[in-house]
Amino acid sequence: MPPLAIIRRFMWLGAVVLGFVFIAAGAYMVSEGLSAKDQVHDTLVAERITTAEDASIPNAAVDDAATAESQADIIQAHTLEITEGRPYAQLGRFLAADGGDTSDPEKALKSADDKPVPNPVRNTVIQSVSLRTALNLAVMGFRLSDLVIGMGAFIVVVGATNLLLTAPLLYWLREGETAPA
């Protein structure tokens, strides 16, 4: 029997094997996606963060993407209130003698040891950035794990399609070729 005829005769078995491989790979992706989602959730719960009263989701435990995003947004809003809408890069490094801020050490308010007094608002902004980054990473972790779960489910469906449709179709087509006329 020529090699091409052998391949055509057993092609349906390839579809069966591929179907099982897809189902196993998809199930693994779903499992890993759920595991990642649980890990992000557990990490957030361990921090015992509660959303602010004026957040879009007020007084709620931060344990999912929506509450993490709500808390990150309100932290940013509060920070912009403190800085009068200015980001970190636009804040002066020092307190100015006139009550504002400046990055010029000569115009800065001096401490008892004649050194420029650092602008404490910059530290608040840096803490805000750090907290928002952590919360937004949690949001990204939830969304990425949802994507992996969805892709895994899709791959399981592709595998099941191979098993339930493609393999039988290839088998029946082969049988039709070998049936007596």
HELIX and SHEET records of a PDB file:
HELIX    1   1 PRO A    3  GLU A   47  1                                  45    
HELIX    2   2 ALA A   65  ILE A   82  1                                  18    
HELIX    3   3 TYR A   88  GLN A   90  5                                   3    
HELIX    4   4 PRO A  120  THR A  161  1                                  42    
HELIX    5   5 ASN A  162  THR A  166  3                                   5    
HELIX    6   6 ALA A  167  THR A  178  1                                  12    
SHEET    1   A 2 PHE A  94  LEU A  95  0                                        
SHEET    2   A 2 ASP A 101  THR A 102 -1                                        
END                                                                             
